[in-house]
Amino acid sequence: MIALYITGGILLLLILLLFIKISVFFSYYGKVPELKIKIGFISLGYNLKELKKEAEEVAEAEPQKIKKVKKKKDRTPPPSLKDSIRVFKAGIMQFWGKYKRYAKLERYVLKISVSTDDPAKTAILYGGISSVAGVLHAWAVSVRKRSKKTGDIYTEVKPDFIAEKTDAAAEIGMSLKVWQIVSCLITAYRTYRKYKKLPPKEGRKVK
């Protein structure tokens, strides 16, 4: 009976873990990119510039080791580049399709002041950035229904013919539950296995 209680407790704990929400926030204010990850009630913050600097210092400190790898004879020929790209694209598309269904928008703020040393270049750059920002804004609006908050979507792109350098500020936050992340990964993996077994021409039409 005790073993049954322990097993039930473990299963209940696993079920609760699957419903934990994981939120990822990316912010860029004052030229300092930051990444914040929130898992349940635990919040972790990272300065991307500092992380990059630490990684470079560790790489320089560690001595470079040359490893001799014995080549193994493999009778199975490697897949072609075309097939490899097809498999990778299929998995990513399946993953992205399910991600869009599950993802919840927590916050979306994008402000860009477009400026260069040449007014003509500024106008051209402003047109290009505005197009990209418009696509991103439309995507944010499409997932807004999953957000309980109001006023979370704000996009502003404007030209500045006085300054000489483009300035930007952004904060984007998305969240998923653990079971949704697992579901996305399983979908991508199944797609990869399914496409890998199919002939190249048939691999494009898999439901």
N, C-alpha and C positions, 0 to 999 in steps of 0.2 A: 504493500500500500504506500509506503514511504517513497519507493522508486516511482510509483505512479504520480505522486504529488510533485516530485522533483522534475519528472519529464513534462508534466503539465505546466509547471512554473517556467521551465526553459522555453517551451513553445510559446507561452504567453509573452515572455520577454522578447523573443524573436519577432512576434507579431507587432509588439509595440515599437521595436526598433525600425521595422519596415515603414511605419507611419511618421517617423521623425522627418521634419522638414529641413532641407539643406539650402541655404540662400548664399548666393555669390554676388558681391557688389564690386564693381570696378569704378573708381573715381579718379578724376584728373583735374586737380585744382592747383594753381600756382606752379605748374610744371613738375609736380610730384605725383607720379602715378601710384595709386594704392589699391590693394586688393584685400577685401574683407570677406571672410567665410564664416557663416553662422550655422552651427549645427545644433539644433534645439535651442538650449539656453546658453550654449558655449559660443563665444565670439573670438575669432582669430583675425588679427590685422597684420598686413605685410606691406612694407615699402618696397616696390618692385626695383627701384634703383639700388637700394641697399642689398637686396637679395642677389642682384646681378653682380654687385661688387664683391660680395662674400663668395659667390661661386667662382669668380675669376681668381680671387686670392687663394682659394682652396686648390684650384687647378694649377696655379703656379707653384704652390708649396709642395704638392705631391710630385715625386720623381716620375719621370716617364718610363714606363716599363714596356719592353717589347716582348710580346708573347708569341711563341712559335706554336702555331696551330697546325696540327696534322690534318692533311686533307683526307677526307673520307670518300671512298668510292661510292657514288650514288648512281645506280643504273637508271633511276627515274629522271627524265630530262626536266629542267626547270621550266615553269610556265613562261609564255611569251609576255613581253611588256604590255601588249594590247590586252591580253586576258587579265593580267594583274591589275591594270587600271580599271577594267570593267568590274572586276570583283570588288575593288576598293570603293569605287563610285557607288555600286549597288548597296554596300553596307552602310555607307555614309548617308545615302538618300533615305534608306529605311529608318536609320537612327534619327535623322533630322525630322522626318515626317511624324514619328511618334513623339519626339521632343516637343514639337510645336503644339501637339495636342495636350501635353501635360504641363508645359512650362507656364509659370505664373509671373506676371510682371510685378515687381515690387517698386521699382522707381526707374524713370527714364528722363534724364535732363541732358540736353545737348546745346551748347552755346559756342558759336564759332564767329570770330571776327576776322574776315579775310583781308589781308593786306600784303603788298609787296612794294618793292622800290619803284615799280613802273605801274601807272594807272591802267594801262591796257592789259598787262598781265593780271592785275588784280581783278579786272572784269571777267577775264576768261576763267581764272581760277575760281571766282565766285560762282560762275555758272555751273562748273563741274561739281563743286562741293555741294551746291544747292540740290543738284539732282540726286546725289548719293544720300544726302540728309533727308530728302523727301521719301526715298525708298525705305530708309530706316524708320522714319516717322510712321509711315503706313504700316510697317511690320509691328511697331509698338502698339499702334491703335488696334490692330487685329487681335492682339493678345490682351488687350486692356480689360476685356470682359472677365478675365480670370483674376483681376485685381479688385479687392474690396475698397481700396483707397481711391480718392478722387484727386485730380490735379497732379497726378504722377507723371504725366506726359507733357514735356515742354521742349520745343525745338526752335532755335533761333539762329539764323545765318544771315549775316549782314556784311557788306563791304565797308572797308575803312581806307579811304584814299589819302589819309594823313600819316598814319603809322607806316612802318616799313617791314613789319613782321606779323605773320598770322598768329593769332592767339585763340586758344580753345579751352573749354571747360566742359567736363562730362561726368555723369554719374548714372550708371546703368546697373540695375539689380534684378536678378531672376532667381526663382526658387523652384525646387522639385522635392518630392518626398523620396525616401530611400527606395521604396518599392517601384516607383516610377523610373528611377535611374536604373535599377536592376532590369526592369522590363525593356528599357531602351537598349541596354547592352546585350540582352538575350536576343532581341530582334536583329541587331546588327550581326551577332555571331551566327545565328541561324541562316541569315541571308548569305553570309560569307561561305558557310559550308554548302549551302544549296547551289550557289553559283559555281563553286569550285568543282562540283561533280558534273556540271552540265557542259555540253559542247559549246564552243565559242559563239556560234550563231544563235543557239537557243537560249543562251544566258541572258539575253536582253529582254526576254518576255517571261518574267517570273512574277507571279502574284504573291 
